[in-house]
Amino acid sequence: MSRILALTLMLLVVGCARQPLQPVEDWERHQAAAQRLNSWQLSGKLGARLPDNSGSARLRWHQDQSDYRIDLSGPFGQGRVIIETTDSGVRLRQGGEPPLEAASAEALMWQTTGWRVPVAELTYWVRGIPAPDSRHRVLERTPQGLLKTLRQSGWTLHYSDYEAVGLLPLPGRIVAERKDTRLTLIVYDWSLPES
């Protein structure tokens, strides 16, 4: 009986081990594949360090083509905020408050926080690629040829902990810095639609 248990545990450990990343031989092809990935779910933790405020929240992000729902919640579900697309733009819902709407997520963030956050570019950055409609500079790549440091729209992004998700290597940790603002996204789980 103990042999069967030991064998089962060994198989579970081997099955849960991360698969080694294959080197990206053709960056253009990799970038095109990551751009085509326009539906996903991820869960993780988002931390923010600002001059007058710091904190963290659990994050669940569901992206389906150009529609998304980002669910942020503090410890034990307190301070829950939901940002989602609507037919006319973007809505922010927060417990006990009337919903706020704006034409874009960027406008909504400016309206509610006074921060200029490039939300449209985040949908690319989270996949480990630069946004296509904005100038950028790749400062450093990993040994596998993936982004390690990227500068775009005044932000410097540091990527690490890539994981093979389906056929794509996707980042597990992203640190975005701009002046005295630092955002850290740690991805616990990526989920892609069945092909």
C-alpha positions in Angstrom: 0.0 0.0 0.0 2.8 2.5 0.8 4.4 1.8 -2.6 1.2 2.8 -4.3 0.9 6.0 -2.2 4.6 6.9 -2.9 4.1 6.3 -6.6 1.0 8.4 -6.7 2.7 11.2 -4.8 5.7 11.0 -7.2 3.4 11.2 -10.2 1.6 14.2 -8.8 4.9 16.0 -8.1 6.1 15.3 -11.7 2.8 16.4 -13.1 2.7 19.6 -11.2 6.3 20.6 -12.1 6.7 23.5 -14.5 7.6 22.7 -18.0 10.8 24.3 -19.2 10.4 27.2 -21.5 11.4 26.7 -25.1 13.6 29.6 -26.5 11.7 32.0 -28.7 13.4 31.6 -32.1 11.3 34.2 -33.9 10.2 37.2 -31.9 7.8 38.5 -34.6 5.9 35.2 -34.7 5.8 34.9 -30.9 4.4 38.5 -30.7 1.8 37.8 -33.3 0.7 34.7 -31.5 0.4 36.6 -28.2 -1.6 39.3 -29.9 -4.0 36.7 -31.3 -4.6 35.5 -27.7 -7.5 37.9 -27.0 -9.5 35.7 -24.6 -8.2 34.6 -21.2 -8.7 34.6 -17.5 -6.1 35.2 -14.9 -6.1 35.4 -11.1 -3.4 36.9 -9.0 -2.5 39.8 -6.7 -2.0 43.4 -7.6 0.1 45.6 -5.4 0.4 49.4 -5.7 3.0 51.7 -4.1 2.2 55.4 -4.5 3.5 58.5 -2.7 0.3 58.9 -0.7 -1.1 55.4 -0.7 -0.1 51.8 -0.9 -1.9 48.5 -0.8 -2.8 45.3 -2.5 -5.8 43.5 -3.8 -6.7 40.1 -5.2 -7.3 40.3 -8.9 -9.5 38.3 -11.3 -9.3 39.4 -14.9 -11.6 37.9 -17.6 -10.9 39.1 -21.1 -13.1 38.1 -24.1 -12.0 39.9 -27.3 -12.4 43.6 -26.5 -14.7 43.0 -23.5 -13.3 42.6 -20.1 -14.2 42.3 -16.4 -11.6 43.1 -13.8 -12.6 42.2 -10.2 -10.4 43.6 -7.4 -11.0 42.8 -3.8 -9.1 43.5 -0.6 -8.5 41.1 2.3 -11.5 38.9 3.0 -13.5 40.4 0.1 -13.5 44.0 1.5 -13.2 46.9 -0.8 -14.4 45.1 -3.9 -14.2 47.0 -7.1 -15.4 45.7 -10.5 -14.4 47.4 -13.8 -16.1 46.1 -16.9 -16.9 47.1 -20.4 -20.5 48.1 -21.4 -22.1 49.0 -24.7 -21.2 52.6 -24.3 -17.9 52.4 -22.6 -16.7 51.3 -19.1 -18.4 50.9 -15.8 -16.9 50.9 -12.3 -18.9 49.3 -9.5 -18.0 49.5 -5.9 -20.0 48.2 -2.9 -22.5 50.7 -1.6 -21.7 53.3 -4.2 -23.6 54.2 -7.4 -21.9 52.9 -10.5 -19.6 55.3 -12.4 -19.3 55.2 -16.2 -17.0 56.8 -18.7 -16.2 56.4 -22.4 -12.9 54.5 -21.7 -11.1 52.9 -18.8 -8.4 55.5 -19.0 -11.0 58.3 -18.6 -12.7 56.4 -15.7 -9.4 56.0 -13.9 -8.6 59.7 -14.3 -12.1 60.6 -13.1 -12.0 58.4 -10.0 -8.3 58.5 -9.0 -6.6 61.3 -10.9 -4.1 58.7 -12.2 -3.2 58.3 -15.9 -3.1 54.6 -16.3 -2.7 53.2 -19.8 -5.4 50.5 -19.4 -5.6 49.7 -23.1 -1.9 48.9 -23.2 -2.2 46.8 -20.1 -4.0 44.1 -22.1 -0.8 43.7 -24.1 1.7 44.1 -21.3 0.0 41.4 -19.3 0.7 39.0 -22.2 4.4 39.9 -22.2 4.4 42.0 -25.4 4.4 45.8 -26.1 1.2 47.5 -27.2 1.3 47.8 -31.0 0.0 51.4 -31.4 2.6 53.1 -29.2 6.3 53.6 -29.5 8.3 51.3 -27.2 11.9 50.2 -26.5 12.9 46.8 -25.5 15.8 47.2 -23.0 16.5 43.6 -22.1 15.4 40.1 -23.0 15.5 36.8 -21.0 17.8 34.0 -22.0 14.8 32.5 -23.8 14.3 35.7 -25.9 11.2 37.0 -24.0 10.8 40.5 -22.7 12.6 41.2 -19.5 12.5 45.0 -19.5 10.3 47.2 -21.7 9.8 50.9 -21.8 6.5 52.3 -23.2 4.2 55.3 -22.6 6.5 56.6 -19.8 6.4 53.2 -17.9 9.3 50.8 -17.4 8.1 47.2 -17.1 10.1 44.3 -15.6 9.0 40.8 -16.5 9.9 37.5 -14.8 8.6 34.1 -13.8 7.4 33.1 -17.3 5.3 30.0 -17.5 4.3 27.9 -20.5 0.5 28.3 -20.8 -0.8 26.3 -23.7 1.8 26.9 -26.4 2.7 30.4 -25.2 5.1 31.6 -22.5 3.3 34.1 -20.4 4.7 36.2 -17.5 4.0 35.3 -13.9 5.3 38.6 -12.5 5.2 42.1 -13.9 6.5 45.2 -12.1 5.6 48.5 -13.8 7.2 51.7 -12.6 6.6 55.4 -13.5 8.1 58.2 -11.5 7.0 57.5 -7.9 4.4 54.8 -8.8 5.1 51.1 -8.7 2.6 48.5 -9.6 3.3 44.8 -9.1 1.2 42.0 -10.7 1.8 38.4 -9.5 -0.2 35.9 -11.6 -1.2 32.8 -9.7 -3.1 31.2 -12.6 -3.7 31.7 -16.3 -6.7 30.1 -18.0 -7.0 30.0 -21.8 -10.1 29.0 -23.7 -10.1 25.4 -25.1 -9.0 25.4 -28.7 
